[in-house]
Amino acid sequence: MTIYLDHAATTPMRPAVVQAFAAALPVVGNPSSIHSQGQAAKRMLEEAREIVAASVGADSVEVTFTSGGTEAINLALKGLYWARNSGPVERRRVLVAQAEHHATIDAVDWMQAHEGAELDWIPVDAFGRIDVDYVRTALADDVALVSMLWANNEVGTLQPVTEIAALAAAHGVPVHVDAVSALGYVPIDFHAASVAALSVSAHKIGGPVGVGALVIARSASVTPLIHGGSQQRARSGTMDAPGAVAFAAAAREATADLVEQAARLTTLRDSLIAGVQAAVPEAVLRGDPNDRLPGNAHFTFPGCEGDSLLFLLDVAGFSVSTGSACQAGVPEASHVLLAMGLDEPTARGALRISLGESTTTDEVEQFVAALPRAVEQARSAGYSDRMTVLGRG
């Protein structure tokens, strides 16, 4: 049986979520219809919206359901940018950190190519944390928006959200925060953070794939990406009531005992980190050693291709991640690690182990026990030999 240690990529659906989802699926009625069945579906949808809003410290009217985190991020970035440039004053500069998720990077690259956006890349330090002083200096009247992660999805470092938001507010600049990796693992208070928009996703917290949300402050203006019905404040389209119900069930479970669960995961994570460092002393922990997501452990292994190491561990019965992209069969070093100052050979030796609600102490111990052999094999067999190593050549 494979041990799942890739919760940062996606999480198993929680039993209570499956039950809530299954109960909602047979409900008939378009939430926009005015007959009794439509209104029953709408009540179900709006109750779910209230629960999701409460999980991030927002009001239900501020929650726009989307098809996932990627759509929510695109809606925030493009929607805020378009709204900021809808009048006579041009604000073309977009401040975005170098170590963001590709949903953000690819979106702003498109905005630069097609909408005239001027990208101002915020540096990060060796832990992957945003350079606050750079933001302080870069903020000016020509800035359309700032976008940042709540927590880095690869190395787990928590970001100075409230500090950046306060700096931006002094210039009247809206801030979008990608909280997809943070929801359910660290407390999120949308109102206290004083940001314009916050993106979240269900499948990172034990919910289904294909459901997310963009939380938009009452004071913020966002131009919709999708038109054709105005069913939601910033998004048209028939609303997915069962998906919203499942998202709400996951959000309620993930945040109900967040402090206790985070403490448990932190203890488990620290045990994992100590175990890896004892088993493979050359392994280097990346990201902030303390101020990081409770379930995230990210290492680089000198002399290893992370891709080969991942496949070897997969054969040994463990699902983990490199945190890097692989295009056309050619491994690429993580842009996050390169932004943190690592050279390409070092960055290519990355491995991310991410724990979740279902992870046990025994699973962590089994992983640590299996790791040294996998590292030894990865060092002796390069990326080009991986298929032979796996018996697939």
N, C-alpha and C positions, 0 to 999 in steps of 0.2 A: 504493500500500500504506500502510495506517495505521500510524503509529508509536505503540506502546503505552507511555504514561508515567503509568499509574494503578495501579501495583503495590500501593499501600496499600489499594486497594479489593479486588482479587483478583489472583492471579498466574497466568501460564500454567503448566500442568502440565509438570513436567520430564520429559524422555524416559524416564529411569530409573524414574520414578514410574508413568508410563503402562504401561511394561513389567511392573513388579511388580503393578500393579493388574489388568492383563489376565491375568496368570498365576494370580492368586488367585481371580478371578471364577468359573472353572469348578469350583473345589473344592467337593465336596458334603459336607454334614454340619453339623449344628447344634452349635456349640461346647459346648453344655450336655448333649449326648447322650453316653451312656457307651460306645457302640459304637466300633469302631476308626475309622470315618470321622469321627464326631463328635469323637473325641479328636485326630485329625489336624488338624481345623479349629481345635480349642482350642490345640494347640501353635503353629499359625500365628498365632493371635490373641495368645497370651501372649508369643511372641517379638517381635511388634510392640509390645506394651505395654512390654517391657523397653527397646526402642530409643527409644520416645517418652519414657519416664522418664529415660533417660540424657541425652537432648537438653536437659533442663531441670534436671539435677542432682537427680533424685528417685529413689525406689525404685519398682519396678513395681507393688507393692501399693497405692501411693498414686495411681495413674492410673485414673480412671474415664472411659471413652470416652463421648462425647455426640454429638449430631447437629450440633454446631458450636459456635462461640464464644458465640452468644447463649444457647443452652441451658446451657452451662457457667456463664456469668455468672449466669443466673437460678437455677441450682441452688446456686451459692455464696451468693448474697445471701439468697434465701428459706430455703435449707437451714440456713445458719449462724444466721439470725435465729430461725427456729423452734426450733432446738436450744438456743439461748441462753435461750429463753423457755418451755422445756418444764417447768421446775421452779417452785417457789414464788416465786422472785425475778423481778420484771419488769425487763427491760432493753430499753427501747423505742427508745432513741436510736440512729440510724444516721448515722455520719459519712461523707459522700461529697462529693467535689470537684465544683464547679460545672461544670467543663470535661470531664466524663466522656463516654464514648460513650453513645449513646441506648439501647443494650442495658441499661446500668446505670441511666440516668436513668428510663427507662420502668418498669423493674422496681421501683425504690424508690418511684416515684410510686404504683404499684399496691399496694405494701406499706403505704404511708401510708393509702391509701383503704380497703383491705380488711383489713389486719392490725394496725392501730393503731401502725404505726411512726412515730416522730417524726424527721423529717429535719433534720439539722444540716449545712448546706452549707458546705464548706471553701472559702474564697476562693483564687484563684490570682493570681499577679502578672502583669505585662505580658508575660512570656514564656510564660505558661500553666503555671507551676510552682506546685505546692501550697504553701500557707503553713504551714510546719512549726510556727511559733509558735502559730498558731491551733489546730492539732491538739493541741499540748502542753497548752494551756489547756483545751480542750474535753473531753479524755479524763477519764472518771470512771466510777464503778461502774455507772451506769445506761446505759452505751454497750453496745449489742449487738455491733456490729462496725464496722470501717472498711473502705471500698472505694476503690481507687485504680487508676489506670493505671500500667503500667511506663513507657510512653512515650505521649504524647498522639497519638492517631491522626490529628488534623488538622494541627497545627503541628509535631509531631515532638519536642517537648521531653521529655527524659528526667526522670523523677521520682525524688525521694529515698526510694526504697522501703525500704532497710535502716534509714534514720533513723526513718521513720514506724513501721516494724515494731518497732523497739526501744522507742519511746515507748509503743506499744500494749501490748507484752508486759509492761511494768512495771505495767499495770493489769489484766492478764489478758484483754485484748480481742483477739479474732481479727481478722486482716487478710486481705482478699481482694485479689488483684492481677490486673487484666485485662492479660495479656501478649500478647494476640492480635497487636498491631502490632509487638511487640518480638521475638518468637521468630524466630530466623534472621538477625537484624540486629545484636543486641547479646548478649553472654554472659548467660545466665540460670542461676542456681544456686539452686534452690528451697530446699535445706537451709540454705545460707548466708544467704539472705534472711530465714529464720525467720518465714515467713508461714503462715497456716492453709490458704489455698487459692489456686490460680493457674489461670487459664483461658487456653487456647490453641486455635488452629484450624488445620486443614490447608491450606485454600485460600490462606492468606496466604504460604505458603512453597513453593509449587509442587506442592501436593497437591490432592485433589479437594474440591469443595464438598460439604457435608453430613457432615463428620467433624470432631470436635473432642475436647477432653478437659478435665476439671477435675482438677487435681492437688490432692489433699487430704492434709494432713499426718496422720501416724498418730495424733497427739494430738488432732486436731480432730474435732468432732462435727457432722455435716451430716445434716439430715432430708431424705430423698429427695423429689423432686417426683413421680416416677413409681413406681407400685407394680404388682406382678404377676409375681413370679418371682425377684426378688433375684439376678439374674444377676451384678450387680456390687455393690460395696460401697454405692454411693449411687445406683444407677440400675437399674431393672428393664427388661426387654426383651431379645429375642434380639439378640445382639451381631453387629455388622457386621464380620466377620473380613476380607473383602477391603478394606473401607474403612480398617480399622486398619493393614493391610499397606501400603496406599498412603500413609497418614499417616506411618508409620514410615520408609518410603523417602524421603519428602520431608524429614522431620526429620533423618535421617542425612546427606543431601546438604547441607542448609542449614546444619548445624552443623559438618560435618567440616572445612571450610575457612573458618569464620566470620571469623576475624581477617583473613585475606587478602582475603576478599570485602568485608568491611566497609571495609577500607582503600581498596580499589578504588572502592567506591561513594562513600566520603567525598570522594575526589579528584574523581570525576565530578560529585558534588553541588556541591562548591565551584566547579568550573568552570561549572556551570549557573547558580549564584547570581551569579557574577561576570559571566557573559554576559548574564543578564537585567537586572542593574543597569546594565550598559553600554548595552544596547539600549533600555531604558526606564528612564531615570534616576529617574523619579518612583516606581517600584515600591518597595514597602517589604517587607523580609523580616520575617516573623512567626515567633515561637518563638525559643528560645535560639539565638544565632548559632553556637555551638560545641557545646554539650551537647545534641545532638539526634540523631535517627535518621539513619544514614548516607545513606539514600536519599531523605530528605524535604526538599523546598524548597517553602515556602508564602509566597505574596506577596499583598498587596493592591495594586490598581491604581486610583489616584484617578480619578474620572470615569467608571469602567467598572462595568457590572453584570457580576459574575463569570459569571452564567448566560449572558449574551450572548457573553462572551469564550470560554466553553467551547464554545458551538455554532459560533462562527466558527473556532476552532482545529480542531474536529471536521471541518468542511468542508475545512479546509486539510490534513487528514490526521494529526491528533494527538489521542490520547485522554488527557485530563487530568480533573481533578475540581475542583469549587468547594469541596467540603467542607461545603456547606450543604444544608439540606433544601428541597424544593420540594413544596408541598402544594396541590392543586387549581389548579395553574397559577400560583400566586402565590409568588414567591421569598421566602425568609425568611433573614435574616441568621444566620450561624452562632452558636449559643449559646456555643461555645468562645471566639470572638473577642469577643463581648459580655462574657463573664466576664473577659476579659483587659483590659477597659476601653475597647474601641473603640466608637465610636458606630455606629448602624445603617447609615447610608450608606457609611461606610468599610468596615464588615464585609461589606457586600453586594458589594464589589469583589474578593472573594477568589478565589484560584486555587491549587490544590495540584498540584505536579508530583512524582510519586514514582517513583523508579528501582528497578530490580530486577536480578536475576542476568543477564537477557538484554539489558539496556540497553547500548548502545555509545556511544562518543564521537561518532561520526558522527550518531547520532540526536539527541543533545543539541545538537549544532551546528545541525542542521536546525531544531530547535524554536526555538532562539534567533534564527535568521535569519527565521523566519516570524512571530515574536511581535509586532514593532512594527506591522506592517500590521493584524494582528488587533486590537491595542489601539486603533489609530486608528479602525478600523471600529466597534469596540464603543463608543467615545466618541461617535461621530456617530450611532449607532443604538441607542436605548434598548431595554430589555427588551421593550416592547410591539411593537417593530418587528423582533424577531429573526426571525420567520418570513418576513418580506419579504426580509430580508438573506440568508436561506438559500435564497430562491427557492421557499418553500413557502407563501407568502401568496396 
